[in-house]
Amino acid sequence: MANAPDLFGMISKLQFHYWFSDKTHTMDALVHNKCERELLELTKAVAKLCGVAIKMETEPSGKGGLKSWLTLAAKSPKRTPLQKIALVNTIVAASVSTPNNTSVQGAIDTCLDKLIDEKELDETKRTSLQQDILQLKAAAANLLSPLDQDTVIKKRRSNFYDLLRKYQKVKSISVTLTDEAKKPLTEEQRVDREDFKNFIVQSNAVAPQTVEHAQIEIISPVLMKGKHKWRGMYNGSAISFVMKSDDFMEMVQSGKVEFKSGSSIVCTLEIEKKINGAGAERIIGYNIVSVSSYSEGGKTIETPEAKQKQKQNTVSKRQLDLFG
């Protein structure tokens, strides 16, 4: 191994190795290109989280299954420490080998703790190498929460393994960090076919976002029963929404609430979301869960359901105080 202080510069490439169930070294070009696209998009997402603008170059090879090398470089090398590129490489390698619902930290530690040839270093170089590894671990730890929650990384990884799952020829995939000469620096982190399913996102649904005290100006209310959607203005944008407050709907249908130009409501708004094919969150619907007040003739009127909720909260608080 080169001098340990050069560790950040040594972590130069990512090697992706497709292992086949036969003795050939060929892969369907369309499948391979789609897989590489998902890996590139995953890498871009990691680089964005690490705060570094990168350039990517790929090198294919047909020896021993199918291998390809991805070389990352900073777009502004003079202003980008080598540690940043080493960090991106390490996190990408760890992300590709980390199943869903599992923190990437374990794979990062495994990747860095198994740098090859460490046993051949003298004590001074080994200490320096260990310090560099600790720096990388600390930098990765600062990004752990956003890394584990990033929907783009999760979805791109899922797309990658879903493509491989459907292509029966691939029996496993492995990823390795290498130096500029393509010499492996870490052991291969290998994922076998039977485990591909553990990397695939089973649902694109996202937990709905709840906004308390949301103010919506009513454009067009629905006065009849059914699943028709209302229209309103929320945060400067027109939205369609479902009124799920039965109490408020009863007031509207009975004529107790009349809407005029500029009428608005204050409510609990539920925003439904899902993840698209690129991993980005998209809003798919709005629901009004409850209405706390509405405007009428320039006055703000509190609804019965809001008063009832306040009463229930008061009772609950007294019970807590009593037994607290």
C-alpha positions in Angstrom: 0.0 0.0 0.0 1.2 3.5 -0.7 2.0 5.9 2.2 -1.0 6.1 4.5 -1.3 9.9 4.3 -2.3 9.4 0.6 -5.3 7.3 1.6 -7.9 9.9 0.4 -6.2 10.2 -3.0 -5.9 6.4 -3.2 -9.7 5.8 -2.9 -10.1 6.6 -6.6 -12.6 4.3 -8.2 -15.7 2.3 -7.6 -15.7 -1.2 -9.1 -19.1 -2.8 -9.8 -18.9 -6.5 -10.6 -21.8 -8.4 -12.2 -21.5 -12.2 -11.5 -23.3 -14.4 -14.0 -24.9 -17.9 -13.7 -23.0 -19.0 -16.8 -19.4 -18.7 -18.1 -20.0 -15.8 -20.4 -18.9 -12.3 -19.9 -21.7 -10.5 -21.7 -24.8 -8.8 -20.5 -27.9 -7.4 -22.2 -26.9 -3.9 -23.3 -30.3 -2.3 -22.4 -30.4 -3.9 -19.0 -26.7 -2.9 -18.3 -27.3 0.7 -19.4 -30.4 1.0 -17.2 -28.5 -0.5 -14.2 -25.6 1.9 -14.8 -28.1 4.8 -15.0 -29.5 4.0 -11.6 -26.0 3.7 -10.1 -25.0 7.1 -11.6 -28.2 8.8 -10.2 -27.5 7.2 -6.8 -24.0 8.5 -6.9 -25.2 12.0 -7.8 -27.6 12.0 -4.8 -24.8 11.0 -2.5 -22.5 13.7 -3.8 -25.2 16.2 -3.3 -25.6 15.2 0.3 -21.9 15.5 0.7 -21.9 19.0 -0.7 -19.5 18.3 -3.6 -20.0 18.8 -7.4 -18.5 15.8 -9.3 -17.7 14.5 -12.7 -18.1 10.8 -13.5 -16.3 8.6 -16.0 -16.9 4.9 -16.5 -14.7 2.1 -17.8 -16.1 -1.3 -18.8 -14.3 -4.6 -18.8 -15.3 -8.1 -19.8 -13.0 -10.1 -17.5 -14.5 -12.4 -14.8 -18.2 -11.8 -15.3 -18.7 -8.1 -16.2 -16.9 -5.4 -14.3 -17.1 -1.6 -14.7 -15.2 1.1 -12.9 -16.7 4.5 -12.0 -14.1 7.3 -11.5 -15.3 10.4 -9.6 -13.5 13.7 -9.7 -14.4 17.1 -8.4 -15.6 19.7 -10.8 -13.5 22.2 -8.9 -10.5 20.1 -7.7 -8.5 23.1 -6.3 -11.4 23.9 -3.9 -12.4 20.3 -3.1 -10.4 18.3 -0.6 -9.6 14.7 -1.7 -11.4 13.6 1.5 -14.7 14.7 -0.1 -14.3 12.4 -3.1 -13.1 9.5 -0.9 -16.2 10.1 1.3 -18.6 10.0 -1.7 -16.9 6.8 -3.0 -17.2 5.1 0.4 -20.8 6.1 0.9 -21.8 4.9 -2.6 -20.2 1.5 -2.1 -21.9 1.2 1.3 -25.3 2.4 0.0 -25.3 -0.2 -2.9 -24.7 -3.0 -0.4 -27.2 -1.8 2.3 -30.7 -3.3 2.3 -33.9 -1.3 3.0 -34.7 -0.4 6.6 -31.0 -0.8 7.5 -28.6 2.0 8.4 -25.8 2.5 6.0 -23.4 3.0 8.9 -22.6 -0.8 9.2 -21.6 -1.0 5.6 -19.4 2.1 5.9 -17.6 0.7 8.9 -17.2 -2.7 7.2 -15.8 -1.0 4.1 -13.3 1.2 5.9 -12.3 -1.4 8.5 -11.2 -3.9 5.8 -8.8 -1.8 3.8 -6.4 -4.4 2.5 -2.7 -4.7 3.3 -3.0 -2.8 6.6 -1.1 -5.6 8.2 2.0 -4.8 6.0 2.3 -1.2 7.3 4.8 -0.2 10.0 3.4 1.3 13.2 3.7 4.9 12.1 1.9 4.3 8.7 -0.7 2.2 10.4 -1.5 5.0 12.9 -1.8 7.5 10.1 -4.1 5.2 8.1 -6.3 4.7 11.2 -6.5 8.5 11.7 -7.6 8.9 8.0 -10.2 6.2 8.5 -11.5 7.9 11.6 -11.9 11.1 9.7 -13.9 9.4 7.0 -16.1 7.7 9.6 -16.7 11.0 11.4 -17.6 12.8 8.2 -20.0 10.0 7.2 -21.5 10.0 10.7 -22.5 13.6 10.3 -24.5 12.6 7.2 -26.0 9.4 8.6 -29.5 10.6 9.3 -30.1 12.3 5.9 -28.4 9.3 4.1 -30.7 6.8 5.8 -33.8 8.8 5.0 -32.9 10.0 1.5 -35.7 8.8 -0.8 -33.7 9.3 -4.0 -31.0 7.0 -2.8 -33.5 4.4 -1.6 -35.5 4.5 -4.9 -32.5 4.4 -7.2 -31.0 1.5 -5.3 -34.4 -0.2 -5.5 -34.7 0.4 -9.2 -31.2 -1.1 -9.7 -31.9 -4.3 -7.8 -35.4 -4.6 -9.4 -33.7 -4.6 -12.9 -31.2 -7.3 -11.7 -34.0 -9.3 -10.2 -35.8 -9.5 -13.5 -32.6 -10.4 -15.4 -32.0 -14.0 -14.4 -28.5 -14.2 -15.8 -27.0 -12.1 -12.9 -26.5 -14.3 -9.8 -24.9 -11.6 -7.7 -23.4 -8.0 -7.7 -20.5 -6.8 -5.8 -18.9 -3.4 -5.2 -15.3 -2.6 -4.3 -13.2 0.6 -3.7 -10.0 0.6 -5.8 -7.1 2.8 -6.5 -6.2 4.5 -9.8 -4.6 1.3 -11.1 -7.9 -0.6 -10.3 -6.2 -2.5 -7.4 -8.8 -3.3 -4.8 -8.5 -1.4 -1.6 -11.4 -3.2 0.2 -13.0 -6.6 0.2 -15.8 -7.0 -2.3 -19.2 -6.3 -0.7 -21.3 -8.9 -2.5 -25.1 -9.2 -2.7 -26.5 -12.5 -4.0 -29.7 -12.9 -6.1 -31.7 -14.3 -3.2 -31.2 -11.1 -1.3 -32.1 -8.7 -4.1 -35.6 -8.5 -2.8 -34.3 -6.9 0.4 -33.2 -3.9 -1.5 -36.4 -3.2 -3.4 -38.9 -0.6 -2.1 -42.2 -2.4 -1.8 -44.4 0.7 -1.6 -44.0 4.2 -3.0 -46.3 5.6 -0.3 -45.0 8.3 2.1 -46.4 9.0 5.5 -48.9 12.0 5.0 -47.8 15.4 6.2 -50.2 17.0 8.7 -50.4 20.8 8.9 -52.2 22.3 11.9 -54.0 25.7 11.6 -53.7 25.7 7.8 -55.6 28.6 6.2 -57.4 28.0 3.0 -59.3 30.5 1.0 -62.4 28.9 -0.6 -62.7 29.1 -4.4 -65.5 26.6 -4.9 -67.2 24.6 -2.1 -69.1 21.4 -2.6 -72.7 21.7 -1.4 -73.9 18.2 -2.3 -73.1 14.8 -0.8 -70.5 12.6 -2.6 -66.8 12.5 -3.2 -66.5 15.7 -5.1 -63.5 17.9 -4.4 -63.5 21.4 -3.2 -61.2 24.1 -4.6 -59.2 26.6 -2.6 -56.0 28.6 -2.3 -53.3 27.4 0.0 -49.9 29.1 0.3 -50.6 31.0 -2.9 -51.5 28.0 -5.0 -54.8 26.6 -6.1 -55.5 23.1 -4.7 -58.3 20.5 -4.9 -59.1 18.8 -1.6 -61.5 16.4 0.0 -63.5 17.7 2.9 -63.4 14.9 5.5 -64.9 16.8 8.4 -68.4 15.5 8.6 -69.4 18.1 11.2 -68.4 21.0 8.9 -70.0 19.4 5.8 -73.3 19.1 7.8 -73.1 22.8 8.6 -72.5 23.6 4.9 -75.3 21.4 3.6 -77.7 22.7 6.2 -77.0 26.3 5.3 -75.4 27.3 8.6 -72.2 28.3 6.7 -72.4 30.5 3.6 -69.4 31.1 1.4 -68.8 34.4 -0.3 -65.8 35.9 -2.1 -62.8 35.9 0.3 -64.3 33.3 2.6 -61.7 31.1 4.2 -61.3 28.3 6.8 -58.6 27.4 9.3 -58.2 23.6 9.4 -56.1 20.6 10.0 -54.7 19.8 6.5 -53.4 16.3 5.5 -51.1 16.3 2.5 -50.8 12.9 0.8 -47.5 12.1 -0.9 -45.8 9.3 -2.8 -42.3 8.7 -4.3 -41.9 8.8 -8.1 -39.6 6.6 -10.2 -36.7 9.0 -9.5 -37.2 9.0 -5.8 -38.6 12.5 -5.5 -41.6 13.1 -3.3 -44.8 14.2 -5.1 -48.0 15.5 -3.6 -51.0 13.4 -4.7 -53.8 14.8 -2.7 -55.1 17.1 0.1 -57.6 16.2 2.8 -59.3 18.5 5.4 -59.4 16.4 8.5 -61.1 19.0 10.7 -62.1 22.7 10.6 -61.5 24.9 13.6 -62.9 28.2 12.3 -64.3 29.9 9.2 -64.7 33.5 8.2 -68.2 35.0 7.6 -68.9 38.7 7.0 -65.4 39.6 8.1 -65.8 37.7 11.4 -64.0 34.6 12.4 -66.3 32.0 13.9 -65.1 29.0 15.8 -66.7 25.7 14.9 -68.4 23.3 17.3 -65.9 20.6 16.6 -63.1 22.9 17.6 -64.9 23.7 20.9 -65.4 20.1 21.5 -61.7 19.3 20.9 -60.7 22.1 23.3 -63.1 20.6 25.9 -61.6 17.1 25.4 -58.0 18.6 25.7 -59.0 20.3 29.0 -60.4 17.1 30.5 -57.3 15.2 29.4 -55.0 17.8 30.9 -56.9 17.7 34.2 -56.6 13.9 34.3 -52.9 14.1 33.7 -52.5 16.7 36.5 -54.5 14.5 38.8 -52.5 11.4 38.3 -49.2 13.1 37.5 
